[in-house]
Structure formats: structure tokens, C-alpha cells
């Protein structure tokens, strides 16, 4: 029985040592190089006496950063990825939380790393990856490993402004990779195009299946996501056939007429998630890639990535939404109403997750962990944790799970309970709207809709009056040249609130 994520690497390096594992299009590492360098890094950390502890990895997005992650795991530790695009204040909060003894940097991040208020040792990856491997020490470390040992901590935004570190273990990641791989049908010919930064758990979808199957992952340069034609040309140049992206990254391509110039001719699997895919843009993708498989994925970081999927095999009208479908094998989705009972057919409830894919909780934050990792209220016989996602959902008439909104996107306005996501869906259906984001200005009690497109705000308001009840019509509509996005590619609603 597999109990360690690096069993994948141990197996594939024997079968395909010289195949490219990870590349950024310019520099690459083979499986043999990943194996050797990760064992060198693991030996270095062992020699420093760092075991079962967090190790900060502060590197430029590069194949070597991935090898550093695996090196930390090899040492029996867990990696904490940070990035230069994070505000220094956020980095400092993370460092204060984890209290690591070692920070691994590269030539591009070294100067910033040395200026941080960090009490541990700052080391250069290019130095430590040359450490002579101590096979006996690494064998001993592996013999003591169990599947509930943590392997990473990734930080999400906290409601109080303090980031929360989600700790995941071997067991939850292995379960996730096995289920995701079965759904999306990865194999040794899979060529991934990675979109997300490596300090998000979303990159798990590429990193570990690459090891499992001997696939190849290209780390797409982040600047290309502002240049849709060049982005698709990169995909074609490297014959990328599988992408697992946030919706806004996909709509950035389709909404700006990219397919009139170039199409991603090798793509066979398009998985998407994190946001609702506007049907107008989804149809553009499906028309451009009629033979491709499209899969909607849903899941929170606290559930080790995605936990639900829906294979899109039917047509949708412009006023419909694509379901999030049903759970992966070995996972149960429980929809709880306000009485902590199962929601009935069509009734909105909070999406809760039960199963092996649950993470360990929030690092050094037992209070916050206890708030959302709670006893299953449907089970009164023995201890069993579920994770309350804070997302609202309902089952449609086909028995498919539909995402409704975040709890915190639900507002009370003019005496009515309103889902801001419903306003966005309606706006995205309007001709001349490429992308929209809706927020609520609490101070003024106003609904504000921001959008990118060619339509004038008065025309958009008139269109929405024909689609939405009067109390849901935005009080203000603001056209933007560009929608602010988070580092993960989602609509940055915090930035939108600052605009208003």
C-alpha cells in the first residue's frame, strides 16, 4: 500500500530517467535530475538536523523549485512555498506563523530573502542541490514515514487579513491524485500546461500526476497570460494537450477573439474550476475544440484541491450554469441546511466534504481549524470530521450538484437575499460583456458591477432590467480596461472593493 507521495518518483525514475519531467520552455529537468537533486536537498536538510519541520521555499517559478519541494519531502519535512509577487508583509506573517529553520532561495530571490526578518538559515538551491547524497540516512527517514505526515503548507487568505496555512499530508494528496487521474484519464503521453503559481495547491494537478505517469509539465511563464495569442502559440509549440486552469484564464483567451488568429490544436483535455464559466465563453472554447474533453472541477484547498467533477457532455443555454456534478470516488459531499440536516431536492445548503481528502487543518491555528473542521452532525455515534466549505449549493432536477455562491457573496439588499454570483452570470450573458465582477459596497449599501467589454454602462443596465428583478439591478456599473485578478487568476474582489 502506498504511503508516500515520492513513491511515484521512485518508480518513474527507473522506467523513464531521461524523459523531461518539468520545463519552463527554456530550461528543463529530467526525472533522473529531479530524483538526484531532490535527494541531495533532502540530505542537506538531514545534515542540518531539520526533520518533521517546515522548510520555506522562496524561489522563482522554475523546475528547480519543484525539485526543492520534493527535496524537502525527502528529508521528512514539509515545504512552505512563497513567492516574490506576494507582498512582503504577507511573507512576514507566513514566516512568523511557521517559524522555519531553513529558507531555500535562488539567485533571483536571494537579495529579497536576505532582507526578510527571518531568524533561520537562508541557503541557495544551486549550492545545496550538489550535496553528496547519504542513501542510508534517506532510507532511514523513509522507513519512519507514515501517510499522515504533512508534506506542504499553503497559505490562503484569512477573513481577518491574517493568512491561514493549510497543512496537507501524504494520504490526502495520494487519494486526490489517484481520483483526479482516473477522472481526467492522464497517461504517459499527457503534456500539462501549468497556469497557477507554485505556491497554490492548484499546481498539485500537474506536479504529482507527472511523477505518477511519467508525463511532462510545462510551467507557462506568467506574463503570457496577458498575451493570449502568444499564450496559445506557446501551447502549440510544446504540444501541450492537457490544461487545468481557473476560468478567468480561459475566458481571457476566448473573450478577446484569440481563436480567430490561432487555436490550441493539441489540446484534448480542458479542466476548469474556481469560478463559474460563462456559457458564452464556454461555447467559444467548445466550438474551437470540438474533439476535446471538458471537465468542470470544484474543491477547496482544505479538501486537498478538487473534490467534485462534471464531464460536460450536453449543451447548455446561455442562462444556465455548468454543474459541479458529483464527488470523486472515496469522497462524500454532504449538503447541510441551516438546521444541520441534509438539504432537500432543490434546497440550498452548505457544501461539506467528508473523506480521506480532508487536509490536517490550519497550521498553528487550532481555533480556526475547529471552526470549519467539525464533527459530522449526521453522525452521533463516533468522531468523524467534515469540512464546512462556506460554499452554497443545491441539486438540480437531474441530481447534479450546482454551485450557487459563497456564503459571503450572499447579501441582504432592499429586504431581499441576493446572490452576487447570479448578477455576474446575467451580465456575462450580455453581448458586449467579456467579463464581470460584482461586489457590495457595505458603507453605501450599493451593488456595484465592474465589467470589461464594449457595451456602454447604460446599455448594460437596460439589458439587465430585462433579465433580473428590480432589486438585483446594480446601483453602479463601471467599465474597466482590465479586470483585476489574483495571482491564481481569479477575479480579485478585494481589489474591486477598493475601487469603489
Residue, then its C-alpha position, 0 to 999 in steps of 0.5 A: x500500500x502506498x504511503x508516500x507521495x515520492x513513491x511515484x518518483x521512485x518508480x518513474x525514475x527507473x522506467x523513464x530517467x531521461x524523459x523531461x519531467x518539468x520545463x519552463x520552455x527554456x530550461x528543463x529537468x529530467x526525472x533522473x535530475x529531479x530524483x538526484x537533486x531532490x535527494x541531495x536537498x533532502x540530505x542537506x536538510x538531514x545534515x542540518x538536523x531539520x526533520x518533521x519541520x517546515x522548510x520555506x521555499x522562496x524561489x522563482x517559478x522554475x523546475x528547480x523549485x519543484x525539485x526543492x519541494x520534493x527535496x524537502x519531502x525527502x528529508x521528512x519535512x514539509x515545504x512552505x512555498x512563497x513567492x516574490x509577487x506576494x507582498x512582503x508583509x504577507x511573507x512576514x506573517x507566513x514566516x512568523x506563523x511557521x517559524x522555519x529553520x531553513x529558507x531555500x532561495x535562488x539567485x533571483x530571490x536571494x537579495x529579497x530573502x536576505x532582507x526578510x526578518x527571518x531568524x533561520x538559515x537562508x541557503x541557495x538551491x544551486x549550492x545545496x542541490x550538489x550535496x553528496x547524497x547519504x542513501x542510508x540516512x534517506x532510507x532511514x527517514x523513509x522507513x519512519x514515514x507514515x501517510x499522515x505526515x504533512x508534506x506542504x503548507x499553503x497559505x490562503x487568505x484569512x477573513x481577518x487579513x491574517x493568512x491561514x496555512x493549510x497543512x496537507x499530508x501524504x494520504x490526502x494528496x495520494x487519494x486526490x491524485x489517484x481520483x483526479x487521474x482516473x477522472x481526467x484519464x492522464x497517461x504517459x503521453x499527457x503534456x500539462x500546461x501549468x497556469x497557477x503559481x507554485x505556491x497554490x495547491x492548484x499546481x498539485x494537478x500537474x506536479x504529482x500526476x507527472x511523477x505518477x505517469x511519467x508525463x511532462x509539465x510545462x510551467x507557462x511563464x506568467x506574463x503570457x497570460x496577458x498575451x493570449x495569442x502568444x499564450x496559445x502559440x506557446x501551447x502549440x509549440x510544446x504540444x501541450x494537450x492537457x490544461x487545468x486552469x481557473x476560468x478567468x484564464x480561459x475566458x481571457x483567451x476566448x473573450x478577446x477573439x484569440x481563436x480567430x488568429x490561432x487555436x490550441x490544436x493539441x489540446x484534448x483535455x480542458x479542466x476548469x474550476x474556481x469560478x463559474x464559466x460563462x456559457x458564452x465563453x464556454x461555447x467559444x472554447x467548445x466550438x474551437x475544440x470540438x474533439x476535446x474533453x471538458x471537465x468542470x472541477x470544484x474543491x477547496x484547498x482544505x479538501x486537498x484541491x478538487x473534490x467534485x467533477x462534471x464531464x460536460x457532455x450536453x449543451x447548455x443555454x446561455x442562462x444556465x450554469x455548468x454543474x459541479x456534478x458529483x464527488x470523486x470516488x472515496x469522497x462524500x459531499x454532504x449538503x447541510x441546511x441551516x438546521x444541520x440536516x441534509x438539504x432537500x431536492x432543490x434546497x440550498x445548503x452548505x457544501x461539506x466534504x467528508x473523506x480521506x481528502x480532508x487536509x490536517x487543518x490550519x497550521x498553528x491555528x487550532x481555533x480556526x481549524x475547529x471552526x470549519x473542521x467539525x464533527x459530522x452532525x449526521x453522525x452521533x455515534x463516533x468522531x468523524x470530521x467534515x469540512x464546512x466549505x462556506x460554499x452554497x449549493x443545491x441539486x438540480x432536477x437531474x441530481x447534479x450538484x450546482x454551485x450557487x455562491x459563497x456564503x459571503x457573496x450572499x447579501x441582504x439588499x432592499x429586504x431581499x437575499x441576493x446572490x452576487x454570483x447570479x448578477x455576474x452570470x446575467x451580465x456575462x450573458x450580455x453581448x458586449x460583456x467579456x467579463x464581470x465582477x460584482x461586489x457590495x459596497x457595505x458603507x453605501x449599501x450599493x451593488x456595484x458591477x465592474x465589467x470589461x467589454x464594449x457595451x456602454x454602462x447604460x446599455x448594460x443596465x437596460x439589458x439587465x432590467x430585462x433579465x433580473x428583478x428590480x432589486x438585483x439591478x446594480x446601483x453602479x456599473x463601471x467599465x474597466x480596461x482590465x479586470x483585476x485578478x489574483x495571482x491564481x487568476x481569479x477575479x480579485x474582489x478585494x481589489x474591486x472593493x477598493x475601487x469603489 
